[in-house]
Amino acid sequence: MIVSHLANLQRSYHHIVLSPHLDDAALSCGGSLAAAVAAGEPVLVVTICTATPPTDMQFSALAQQFHADWGLSPTMVMQTRCREEETALSILGADGVWVGALDAIYRMPEVYNSRAALFGEPAAGDPLFTTLHDLCHQLRHRFPHATVYAPLGVGNHVDHQLTCLAAATIEGPVMWYEDFPYVVRPGALEQRLDILDWPLRPLVRTIDERMTTRLAAITAYASQLAELSRSQLGHPIANGEAVDVMADAVRTYARQVAPPGTLYGERFWVRSGDCRYT
């Protein structure tokens, strides 16, 4: 089930994942989400940037380049990506909320008009933070005992940074996931932890039995994989090769962070003084 308003949700959730875009939850922590569902713990993926840009928008050169990389016309971008998300969440067994905010390249096109800006400091006055702050507190009020998962902001995409910071304003259990595939870039994780300078400690979950499900959910986002493989993994590949390249990268990183005696893991970061997690 995917809804557009929190009021339309009809059940309680143990796990709530803040996903800046239509792919981040599956890419970054899909194995843990699938494991939670298998254990009978309902999962809700709250995807932030799901709005279709206005038809009369003058797209920046950066937005036009993304459209070309995705192989989608402006009118088809969000329609296609939402269909992909429906498939991915069905594979994971999760419910969804589509918040309806605009992606940065559509929200402030005159500001986020280059990769340097998109992966730099969030603009002063960016309205997304207020939206996210209010959303996070609504979620905590509605689901006081749920664990909230948010992006750590590795890679510094402004939408990820703002989501990370908004999640830090709420009480109760919060876990920050490592943004994939940005986290595979050498030094990216360390740079982000230095920037945040928060008292955090790592927590790794084994996903040996759920790696296949994670990969299947990631594969659903077919429009995104080639661009991510080129820009973040350094593989200038055709669309047909992107699934295998991304799957290899997912498995490789999951092996690197896996707990001893296991094959695959997903790493999260929690507040150092939070004793709820071991």
KESEKOL-812688 format. One record per residue: residue in three letters; x, y, z of N, C-alpha, C, CB in turn. Coordinates in steps of 0.05 Angstrom, whole numbers, padded with zeros to 5 digits, always signed. Glycine has a CB too. Layout:
BEGIN
ALAXYZXYZXYZXYZ;...
***
This chain:
BEGIN
MET+00017-00024+00000+00000+00000+00000+00017+00025+00000-00019+00000+00024;ILE+00012+00044-00018+00026+00069-00019+00005+00091-00018+00043+00072-00045;VAL+00008+00110+00001-00011+00132+00004+00004+00159+00002-00025+00130+00032;SER-00012+00180+00000+00000+00207-00002-00002+00223+00023-00014+00222-00025;HIS-00016+00213+00043-00020+00228+00068-00018+00208+00092-00047+00242+00069;LEU-00005+00217+00113-00002+00200+00137-00029+00192+00148+00014+00215+00158;ALA-00049+00210+00145-00075+00204+00156-00088+00179+00143-00093+00227+00152;ASN-00078+00172+00119-00090+00149+00105-00078+00122+00113-00087+00153+00075;LEU-00057+00123+00130-00045+00098+00139-00064+00084+00158-00017+00103+00152;GLN-00065+00058+00156-00085+00043+00171-00072+00023+00190-00103+00028+00152;ARG-00046+00024+00194-00034+00005+00213-00011+00018+00227-00024-00021+00198;SER+00001+00004+00246+00024+00014+00260+00049+00002+00248+00023+00007+00290;TYR+00072+00015+00252+00097+00006+00240+00120+00005+00261+00105+00025+00217;HIS+00136-00015+00258+00160-00017+00275+00183-00001+00264+00168-00047+00278;HIS+00184+00001+00237+00207+00013+00224+00197+00034+00204+00225-00008+00210;ILE+00208+00058+00205+00200+00080+00187+00225+00091+00174+00184+00102+00201;VAL+00226+00089+00147+00250+00097+00133+00245+00122+00117+00259+00074+00113;LEU+00262+00143+00123+00261+00167+00107+00279+00164+00083+00269+00192+00125;SER+00267+00165+00060+00281+00161+00034+00279+00187+00018+00270+00137+00018;PRO+00301+00202+00015+00299+00227+00000+00287+00224-00028+00326+00240-00002;HIS+00295+00203-00041+00286+00199-00069+00275+00171-00073+00310+00203-00088;LEU+00264+00167-00096+00252+00141-00103+00273+00121-00111+00231+00145-00127;ASP+00287+00111-00091+00307+00089-00094+00325+00087-00070+00324+00094-00119;ASP+00327+00108-00053+00348+00109-00032+00344+00087-00011+00347+00135-00019;ALA+00319+00081-00003+00315+00061+00018+00325+00034+00008+00286+00060+00025;ALA+00316+00025-00015+00324-00001-00025+00354-00002-00030+00310-00007-00051;LEU+00366+00019-00042+00395+00019-00047+00411+00017-00021+00402+00044-00062;SER+00402+00031+00000+00419+00033+00023+00414+00013+00045+00416+00060+00035;CYS+00389+00005+00049+00383-00013+00071+00361-00033+00065+00376+00002+00096;GLY+00358-00040+00039+00337-00058+00031+00338-00086+00044+00338-00062+00002;GLY+00362-00095+00050+00364-00122+00063+00353-00121+00091+00393-00130+00064;SER+00359-00101+00106+00348-00099+00133+00318-00095+00134+00361-00075+00148;LEU+00308-00080+00114+00279-00077+00112+00265-00103+00106+00272-00055+00091;ALA+00276-00118+00087+00265-00144+00080+00266-00163+00104+00279-00156+00057;ALA+00288-00162+00120+00290-00179+00143+00269-00172+00164+00318-00177+00155;ALA+00264-00146+00168+00244-00137+00187+00216-00147+00179+00244-00107+00190;VAL+00210-00144+00154+00184-00154+00144+00181-00184+00149+00180-00147+00114;ALA+00202-00198+00142+00202-00227+00146+00198-00235+00175+00227-00240+00135;ALA+00207-00218+00193+00204-00223+00222+00177-00214+00233+00227-00209+00237;GLY+00160-00204+00215+00134-00195+00224+00133-00167+00235+00123-00214+00244;GLU+00153-00151+00228+00155-00123+00237+00149-00104+00214+00183-00117+00250;PRO+00125-00092+00213+00118-00076+00190+00137-00052+00185+00090-00065+00194;VAL+00142-00047+00159+00160-00026+00150+00145-00006+00133+00184-00039+00134;LEU+00151+00020+00138+00139+00042+00123+00162+00058+00111+00121+00060+00140;VAL+00162+00060+00084+00182+00077+00071+00169+00104+00064+00193+00063+00045;VAL+00180+00125+00075+00169+00152+00070+00188+00166+00050+00168+00168+00097;THR+00179+00168+00025+00195+00179+00004+00188+00208+00001+00191+00163-00023;ILE+00209+00225+00002+00205+00254+00004+00199+00267-00023+00230+00267+00016;CYS+00218+00264-00042+00216+00279-00068+00202+00262-00089+00245+00286-00078;THR+00176+00266-00090+00159+00250-00108+00141+00267-00126+00142+00231-00092;ALA+00144+00294-00124+00126+00312-00139+00135+00314-00168+00125+00339-00126;THR+00116+00316-00186+00122+00321-00214+00127+00351-00218+00099+00311-00232;PRO+00149+00359-00232+00154+00387-00236+00132+00400-00253+00182+00392-00248;PRO+00128+00426-00250+00107+00440-00266+00113+00437-00296+00106+00469-00259;THR+00092+00435-00312+00096+00431-00341+00109+00455-00354+00069+00425-00354;ASP+00106+00478-00342+00118+00502-00355+00145+00510-00343+00099+00526-00351;MET+00157+00491-00328+00183+00497-00316+00205+00499-00337+00190+00475-00296;GLN+00223+00518-00333+00247+00521-00350+00269+00504-00336+00255+00551-00354;PHE+00275+00481-00347+00294+00463-00334+00322+00473-00338+00291+00435-00345;SER+00338+00471-00317+00366+00478-00318+00381+00458-00336+00379+00479-00291;ALA+00405+00465-00344+00421+00447-00360+00427+00421-00344+00448+00460-00369;LEU+00430+00424-00318+00435+00400-00301+00410+00382-00302+00441+00408-00272;ALA+00387+00393-00299+00362+00376-00299+00359+00363-00326+00338+00393-00293;GLN+00365+00377-00348+00363+00366-00374+00383+00343-00378+00367+00387-00396;GLN+00406+00346-00366+00426+00324-00368+00417+00300-00353+00453+00334-00357;PHE+00405+00303-00329+00394+00280-00315+00372+00267-00331+00383+00289-00288;HIS+00355+00282-00343+00333+00270-00359+00345+00253-00382+00315+00292-00371;ALA+00366+00264-00394+00379+00249-00416+00392+00224-00406+00400+00266-00430;ASP+00406+00226-00383+00419+00202-00371+00399+00181-00363+00435+00210-00346;TRP+00375+00189-00354+00355+00170-00347+00339+00159-00371+00335+00183-00327;GLY+00342+00173-00393+00327+00164-00417+00298+00170-00415+00332+00135-00422;LEU+00291+00192-00401+00263+00198-00396+00257+00227-00404+00255+00193-00367;SER+00233+00232-00415+00225+00259-00420+00216+00272-00393+00202+00260-00441;PRO+00216+00298-00391+00208+00311-00366+00180+00302-00356+00208+00341-00368;THR+00162+00298-00374+00135+00290-00366+00134+00261-00356+00116+00293-00389;MET+00154+00245-00363+00154+00217-00355+00171+00210-00331+00162+00200-00379;VAL+00187+00229-00322+00207+00223-00302+00194+00212-00276+00223+00248-00295;MET+00176+00228-00264+00164+00219-00239+00145+00196-00242+00151+00242-00225;GLN+00130+00196-00265+00112+00174-00270+00127+00148-00271+00096+00179-00296;THR+00149+00148-00285+00165+00123-00288+00177+00116-00261+00188+00127-00308;ARG+00189+00135-00247+00202+00129-00222+00183+00120-00200+00217+00154-00212;CYS+00159+00130-00200+00138+00121-00181+00130+00092-00187+00114+00139-00181;ARG+00128+00085-00212+00122+00057-00219+00144+00039-00210+00117+00054-00250;GLU+00169+00048-00213+00191+00032-00204+00190+00028-00173+00218+00045-00211;GLU+00183+00049-00159+00181+00047-00130+00159+00028-00121+00176+00074-00118;GLU+00136+00029-00135+00115+00010-00129+00125-00019-00131+00091+00014-00148;THR+00140-00025-00151+00151-00052-00155+00170-00058-00132+00164-00055-00182;ALA+00189-00040-00127+00209-00045-00106+00197-00049-00079+00229-00021-00106;LEU+00178-00032-00071+00166-00036-00044+00150-00062-00043+00148-00012-00038;SER+00138-00070-00065+00124-00095-00065+00144-00118-00060+00109-00099-00092;ILE+00167-00117-00072+00188-00137-00069+00197-00138-00039+00212-00132-00087;LEU+00201-00114-00028+00210-00113+00000+00188-00120+00020+00221-00085+00006;GLY+00163-00117+00012+00140-00122+00030+00134-00098+00047+00146-00146+00047;ALA+00143-00074+00039+00139-00050+00054+00116-00033+00044+00164-00033+00055;ASP+00104-00018+00061+00084+00003+00053+00099+00029+00048+00063+00007+00075;GLY+00085+00048+00036+00099+00073+00029+00081+00097+00032+00108+00072+00001;VAL+00094+00120+00037+00082+00146+00036+00098+00163+00017+00080+00160+00065;TRP+00084+00176-00002+00097+00195-00020+00091+00223-00010+00088+00190-00050;VAL+00111+00237-00001+00107+00263+00012+00100+00285-00008+00133+00271+00027;GLY+00110+00283-00032+00103+00303-00053+00119+00328-00054+00075+00310-00049;ALA+00144+00327-00043+00162+00350-00047+00176+00348-00074+00183+00350-00023;LEU+00186+00370-00083+00201+00370-00108+00230+00364-00103+00199+00398-00121;ASP+00242+00349-00121+00271+00344-00120+00286+00370-00122+00280+00325-00144;ALA+00310+00371-00111+00325+00397-00110+00328+00410-00138+00353+00391-00099;ILE+00332+00394-00159+00337+00405-00185+00311+00418-00196+00346+00384-00205;TYR+00288+00412-00185+00263+00424-00192+00254+00445-00172+00241+00403-00196;ARG+00262+00441-00147+00252+00458-00124+00265+00486-00125+00258+00444-00097;MET+00291+00486-00130+00306+00511-00132+00325+00510-00156+00322+00517-00105;PRO+00314+00509-00180+00330+00505-00204+00351+00526-00209+00313+00503-00228;GLU+00346+00550-00199+00365+00572-00203+00389+00569-00184+00352+00599-00200;VAL+00386+00554-00163+00408+00550-00143+00422+00523-00148+00396+00551-00115;TYR+00407+00502-00149+00418+00475-00152+00420+00469-00182+00401+00453-00138;ASN+00438+00484-00195+00440+00483-00225+00467+00471-00234+00436+00510-00236;SER+00482+00459-00216+00507+00446-00223+00511+00423-00203+00531+00466-00223;ARG+00528+00404-00211+00534+00382-00192+00547+00393-00167+00552+00361-00205;ALA+00564+00413-00170+00577+00425-00146+00556+00436-00127+00597+00447-00155;ALA+00536+00449-00137+00515+00460-00120+00497+00438-00108+00498+00480-00135;LEU+00490+00418-00125+00473+00397-00116+00486+00380-00095+00465+00379-00140;PHE+00512+00378-00095+00527+00362-00075+00544+00380-00058+00545+00341-00089;GLY+00533+00404-00052+00546+00424-00035+00529+00430-00011+00553+00449-00051;GLU+00532+00455-00001+00517+00464+00022+00488+00469+00014+00529+00490+00034;PRO+00469+00459+00030+00441+00466+00024+00437+00496+00024+00422+00453+00045;ALA+00421+00506+00006+00417+00535+00003+00402+00546+00027+00401+00540-00023;ALA+00409+00570+00035+00394+00584+00055+00366+00589+00045+00408+00611+00063;GLY+00347+00583+00062+00319+00587+00054+00307+00564+00038+00317+00611+00038;ASP+00322+00542+00035+00310+00518+00022+00286+00509+00038+00332+00495+00019;PRO+00262+00509+00026+00238+00502+00041+00236+00473+00049+00214+00509+00025;LEU+00254+00456+00039+00251+00427+00045+00256+00421+00074+00270+00411+00028;PHE+00275+00436+00087+00281+00430+00115+00256+00433+00132+00303+00447+00125;THR+00241+00455+00129+00217+00459+00145+00197+00436+00140+00204+00486+00138;THR+00194+00429+00115+00176+00406+00108+00184+00381+00123+00175+00401+00078;LEU+00210+00376+00122+00221+00351+00134+00219+00352+00165+00250+00347+00126;HIS+00225+00375+00176+00224+00378+00205+00195+00372+00215+00232+00407+00214;ASP+00176+00384+00202+00148+00380+00209+00140+00351+00205+00129+00398+00194;LEU+00149+00339+00183+00142+00311+00177+00154+00293+00198+00153+00304+00149;CYS+00179+00297+00205+00191+00279+00225+00177+00280+00252+00221+00287+00230;HIS+00168+00303+00260+00154+00305+00286+00126+00294+00284+00152+00334+00295;GLN+00113+00296+00260+00087+00283+00257+00090+00252+00258+00075+00291+00230;LEU+00111+00242+00246+00116+00213+00246+00121+00204+00275+00140+00206+00228;ARG+00137+00219+00290+00143+00210+00317+00118+00211+00334+00165+00228+00329;HIS+00101+00231+00330+00076+00233+00346+00058+00210+00339+00062+00260+00340;ARG+00057+00203+00313+00039+00182+00304+00049+00154+00312+00034+00183+00274;PHE+00076+00151+00310+00088+00125+00316+00110+00129+00337+00100+00112+00290;PRO+00103+00133+00362+00123+00140+00382+00144+00120+00388+00109+00146+00408;HIS+00139+00095+00382+00159+00074+00389+00174+00063+00365+00145+00051+00403;ALA+00167+00073+00341+00180+00062+00317+00209+00072+00315+00165+00071+00292;THR+00226+00055+00303+00253+00064+00297+00252+00079+00270+00273+00040+00295;VAL+00263+00103+00270+00264+00120+00246+00292+00117+00234+00257+00150+00252;TYR+00293+00111+00208+00318+00109+00193+00320+00133+00175+00319+00082+00177;ALA+00344+00145+00175+00348+00169+00158+00375+00166+00144+00346+00195+00175;PRO+00379+00180+00122+00405+00179+00109+00426+00194+00125+00403+00191+00081;LEU+00450+00184+00126+00472+00197+00139+00481+00222+00123+00496+00178+00143;GLY+00475+00222+00097+00483+00244+00080+00510+00241+00067+00483+00269+00096;VAL+00519+00216+00066+00545+00210+00052+00542+00218+00023+00553+00180+00056;GLY+00561+00232+00012+00560+00242-00015+00550+00270-00017+00542+00224-00031;ASN+00537+00280+00004+00529+00308+00007+00508+00318-00012+00553+00325+00003;HIS+00492+00300-00024+00469+00309-00039+00451+00326-00020+00452+00285-00051;VAL+00443+00349-00029+00429+00368-00010+00403+00355+00001+00423+00394-00024;ASP+00389+00340-00015+00364+00328-00005+00370+00308+00017+00349+00314-00027;HIS+00393+00293+00015+00401+00274+00035+00410+00289+00061+00423+00256+00025;GLN+00425+00311+00057+00435+00326+00080+00411+00337+00096+00453+00349+00071;LEU+00392+00348+00083+00369+00360+00097+00352+00339+00111+00352+00376+00077;THR+00350+00316+00099+00335+00294+00112+00350+00284+00137+00330+00271+00093;CYS+00376+00282+00135+00393+00274+00157+00389+00293+00181+00422+00273+00148;LEU+00391+00319+00175+00390+00339+00196+00362+00340+00209+00397+00366+00185;ALA+00341+00337+00192+00314+00338+00203+00309+00315+00223+00293+00337+00181;ALA+00320+00291+00216+00316+00268+00233+00330+00271+00260+00327+00243+00219;ALA+00351+00288+00260+00365+00292+00285+00350+00309+00305+00392+00305+00279;THR+00328+00321+00297+00313+00338+00314+00291+00324+00330+00299+00360+00299;ILE+00288+00298+00325+00267+00283+00339+00278+00265+00361+00250+00266+00319;GLU+00262+00260+00381+00270+00243+00403+00263+00214+00395+00255+00250+00429;GLY+00272+00195+00412+00266+00167+00407+00287+00154+00389+00239+00164+00395;PRO+00282+00129+00382+00302+00114+00367+00305+00124+00338+00294+00084+00366;VAL+00329+00131+00331+00336+00140+00304+00362+00126+00296+00339+00171+00302;MET+00362+00115+00271+00386+00103+00260+00392+00116+00233+00383+00072+00257;TRP+00417+00122+00228+00425+00134+00203+00438+00113+00185+00443+00158+00207;TYR+00428+00110+00161+00439+00091+00142+00460+00103+00124+00417+00078+00126;GLU+00478+00087+00115+00499+00096+00096+00488+00098+00068+00524+00078+00097;ASP+00489+00121+00057+00477+00126+00030+00492+00111+00009+00476+00157+00024;PHE+00478+00093-00004+00490+00077-00025+00479+00087-00052+00485+00046-00022;PRO+00496+00090-00073+00524+00081-00075+00545+00102-00067+00529+00073-00103;TYR+00537+00125-00057+00556+00146-00051+00578+00137-00032+00542+00170-00040;VAL+00570+00119-00014+00588+00110+00008+00612+00094-00003+00573+00094+00028;VAL+00610+00083-00027+00633+00067-00037+00656+00085-00046+00624+00050-00060;ARG+00652+00110-00049+00674+00128-00058+00694+00131-00035+00663+00155-00067;PRO+00720+00127-00040+00740+00128-00019+00739+00155-00004+00768+00125-00031;GLY+00737+00153+00022+00737+00176+00040+00711+00190+00043+00756+00195+00029;ALA+00690+00182+00029+00664+00196+00030+00651+00193+00057+00645+00185+00008;LEU+00652+00169+00069+00640+00164+00095+00654+00180+00116+00640+00135+00102;GLU+00681+00179+00116+00697+00193+00136+00692+00223+00134+00726+00186+00133;GLN+00691+00233+00110+00686+00262+00106+00659+00270+00118+00687+00269+00077;ARG+00639+00254+00114+00612+00261+00124+00612+00260+00155+00591+00242+00113;LEU+00624+00239+00166+00625+00237+00195+00640+00261+00208+00638+00211+00204;ASP+00661+00270+00194+00676+00293+00204+00659+00318+00203+00702+00297+00188;ILE+00644+00321+00181+00627+00345+00178+00606+00346+00200+00614+00345+00150;LEU+00593+00323+00204+00571+00322+00225+00583+00326+00253+00557+00295+00223;ASP+00605+00312+00258+00618+00314+00285+00598+00307+00307+00630+00342+00289;TRP+00582+00287+00302+00562+00278+00322+00574+00254+00337+00535+00270+00309;PRO+00566+00250+00362+00574+00226+00377+00559+00201+00367+00570+00229+00407;LEU+00569+00188+00347+00555+00165+00335+00573+00140+00337+00548+00171+00305;ARG+00560+00117+00337+00575+00092+00336+00562+00074+00315+00575+00078+00364;PRO+00578+00057+00302+00567+00039+00281+00552+00016+00293+00589+00029+00264;LEU+00532+00007+00277+00517-00017+00283+00512-00032+00257+00489-00010+00298;VAL+00521-00057+00256+00519-00072+00231+00499-00094+00234+00547-00084+00223;ARG+00482-00097+00214+00462-00119+00214+00469-00138+00191+00433-00107+00210;THR+00467-00164+00197+00472-00184+00178+00448-00187+00159+00477-00212+00191;ILE+00453-00189+00133+00431-00192+00113+00436-00215+00094+00429-00166+00096;ASP+00451-00236+00104+00457-00259+00087+00432-00270+00073+00470-00281+00104;GLU+00411-00273+00088+00387-00286+00077+00370-00266+00061+00370-00298+00099;ARG+00377-00241+00061+00360-00221+00048+00374-00206+00025+00349-00201+00068;MET+00398-00214+00019+00413-00200-00002+00398-00203-00029+00441-00211-00005;THR+00388-00226-00035+00374-00230-00060+00350-00212-00062+00365-00260-00063;THR+00336-00208-00040+00313-00190-00040+00321-00161-00044+00297-00193-00014;ARG+00343-00153-00030+00353-00126-00034+00360-00121-00063+00377-00121-00016;LEU+00375-00139-00075+00383-00135-00103+00359-00134-00122+00402-00158-00112;ALA+00339-00151-00117+00315-00150-00134+00301-00124-00132+00296-00173-00126;ALA+00299-00112-00107+00286-00086-00104+00302-00064-00118+00283-00080-00074;ILE+00328-00065-00116+00345-00045-00129+00342-00047-00159+00375-00049-00122;THR+00340-00071-00170+00338-00075-00199+00312-00062-00209+00338-00104-00206;ALA+00292-00059-00192+00267-00047-00201+00270-00018-00210+00246-00048-00178;TYR+00291-00005-00200+00296+00023-00207+00313+00025-00232+00309+00038-00184;ALA+00303+00014-00253+00318+00011-00278+00327+00037-00290+00302-00004-00299;SER+00311+00058-00287+00318+00084-00299+00342+00097-00286+00294+00103-00298;GLN+00348+00090-00262+00369+00104-00246+00396+00090-00246+00360+00106-00218;LEU+00397+00065-00253+00422+00049-00248+00445+00057-00265+00416+00020-00251;ALA+00441+00063-00290+00463+00070-00308+00476+00096-00299+00454+00072-00337;GLU+00460+00117-00293+00470+00143-00285+00486+00140-00259+00448+00164-00282;LEU+00475+00125-00240+00489+00121-00214+00515+00106-00218+00471+00107-00195;SER+00514+00086-00236+00538+00071-00241+00560+00088-00253+00532+00047-00259;ARG+00552+00106-00271+00572+00124-00283+00582+00145-00264+00560+00137-00308;SER+00564+00158-00250+00572+00182-00234+00584+00174-00208+00548+00199-00230;GLN+00575+00152-00196+00584+00145-00169+00603+00121-00168+00561+00140-00151;LEU+00600+00103-00186+00617+00079-00186+00640+00081-00207+00601+00054-00192;GLY+00638+00101-00224+00660+00105-00244+00659+00086-00267+00686+00103-00230;HIS+00636+00075-00273+00633+00056-00295+00617+00069-00318+00620+00030-00286;PRO+00630+00077-00340+00616+00089-00362+00603+00067-00379+00635+00106-00380;ILE+00579+00059-00371+00567+00035-00382+00541+00041-00396+00563+00013-00361;ALA+00532+00022-00412+00505+00024-00424+00484+00014-00404+00504+00008-00450;ASN+00459+00021-00409+00438+00014-00390+00436-00016-00385+00411+00024-00401;GLY+00441-00032-00406+00438-00061-00404+00458-00073-00385+00441-00073-00430;GLU+00481-00060-00380+00501-00070-00362+00498-00061-00333+00528-00063-00372;ALA+00481-00041-00329+00480-00027-00303+00471-00046-00280+00461-00004-00305;VAL+00452-00064-00286+00442-00081-00265+00465-00098-00253+00420-00100-00276;ASP+00481-00110-00270+00503-00126-00260+00525-00110-00246+00516-00142-00283;VAL+00531-00086-00257+00551-00069-00244+00542-00061-00216+00556-00044-00261;MET+00517-00052-00214+00506-00044-00188+00505-00067-00169+00479-00031-00191;ALA+00496-00090-00178+00495-00114-00160+00522-00121-00150+00482-00137-00175;ASP+00542-00120-00167+00570-00126-00158+00579-00106-00137+00589-00126-00182;ALA+00572-00081-00141+00580-00060-00121+00566-00064-00095+00575-00032-00132;VAL+00541-00071-00096+00525-00076-00071+00537-00099-00056+00496-00081-00078;ARG+00542-00121-00069+00554-00145-00056+00581-00139-00045+00555-00169-00075;THR+00598-00125-00060+00625-00119-00051+00625-00103-00025+00641-00104-00073;TYR+00609-00082-00025+00608-00065-00001+00596-00079+00023+00593-00039-00006;ALA+00575-00095+00017+00562-00110+00039+00581-00131+00051+00537-00124+00029;ARG+00599-00142+00035+00620-00160+00046+00640-00144+00063+00635-00174+00023;GLN+00646-00120+00055+00666-00104+00070+00656-00097+00098+00672-00079+00055;VAL+00630-00093+00101+00620-00085+00128+00607-00108+00143+00600-00063+00124;ALA+00607-00132+00132+00593-00154+00145+00606-00161+00172+00594-00179+00126;PRO+00590-00169+00191+00601-00178+00217+00617-00204+00213+00578-00183+00237;PRO+00636-00209+00231+00652-00233+00229+00634-00258+00227+00671-00235+00252;GLY+00642-00276+00209+00627-00301+00206+00603-00300+00189+00620-00311+00233;THR+00598-00277+00177+00575-00273+00159+00585-00264+00131+00555-00253+00170;LEU+00567-00266+00112+00574-00258+00085+00569-00228+00079+00558-00274+00065;TYR+00545-00219+00087+00536-00192+00079+00525-00177+00103+00515-00193+00057;GLY+00530-00151+00103+00519-00134+00124+00510-00107+00113+00539-00130+00146;GLU+00495-00093+00129+00488-00065+00124+00494-00049+00150+00457-00061+00116;ARG+00508-00027+00146+00518-00012+00170+00501+00013+00174+00548-00005+00167;PHE+00494+00017+00199+00479+00041+00208+00496+00055+00229+00451+00033+00219;TRP+00487+00079+00235+00500+00095+00256+00479+00105+00276+00516+00119+00244;VAL+00485+00101+00301+00466+00109+00322+00480+00127+00342+00454+00084+00337;ARG+00464+00142+00358+00476+00159+00378+00491+00142+00398+00454+00176+00392;SER+00515+00152+00405+00533+00136+00422+00520+00128+00449+00559+00151+00427;GLY+00504+00145+00460+00492+00140+00486+00466+00124+00485+00487+00165+00500;ASP+00457+00117+00461+00432+00102+00458+00437+00073+00462+00420+00107+00429;CYS+00427+00062+00485+00432+00035+00493+00411+00015+00482+00433+00033+00523;ARG+00392+00025+00465+00372+00007+00454+00383-00012+00434+00350+00023+00442;TYR+00407-00006+00423+00418-00022+00402+00444-00035+00411+00422-00005+00376;THR+00446-00061+00404+00471-00075+00411+00482-00089+00387+00466-00095+00434;
***
